[in-house]
Amino acid sequence: MAEEKWEGKAVAELAGTGAEEAWSALEDFCNLQKWFPIDTSYRLEGVPGQPGLTRYCASNVKGTIMWAKEKLLSIDPLQRCLSYEIVDNNLGFKSYVATLQVLPIHEGGCKIEWGFVSDPVEGWSFQDLKGYVESTIQFMANKIQLASSSLAAA
């Protein structure tokens, strides 16, 4: 019998930040630490901006290094969309694929949608994962919006 899959989506709106501005932050796949609450992210292999690009992400959480290797599966600058999968980690993920898309909304703002499909994660509930994605996308949106407003004020 096939194991259940966890599927979810979180959305964050960025008032006053254009879709192109937000996309330029997200499409830079190997500099995730600029927008994501982690300590480091860098390219392991592959060509920047091309499927197959693999990044290493890590954070020191209470003295334990938590890490993941993530592979870019697809990227579409016209649709401002990318998808990636976790290919190795020490976080309890067996199978995880995420899709991030930036969409324009009213009055020059945009929204970021983060969808995911995952096998159940060892040591997590579905609500744990969904809550993590929701809080992280809000964190990212706030950082991108702050950077955008700083540039506009300069």
Secondary structure, 3 states (H helix, E strand, C coil): CCCCCEEEEEEEEECCCCHHHHHHHHCCCCCHHHCCCCCEEEEEECCCCCCCCEEEEEEEECCEEEEEEEEEEEEECCCCEEEEEEEEECCCCCCEEEEEEEEECHHHCEEEEEEEEECCCCCCCHHHHHHHHHHHHHHHHHHHHHHHHHHHHC
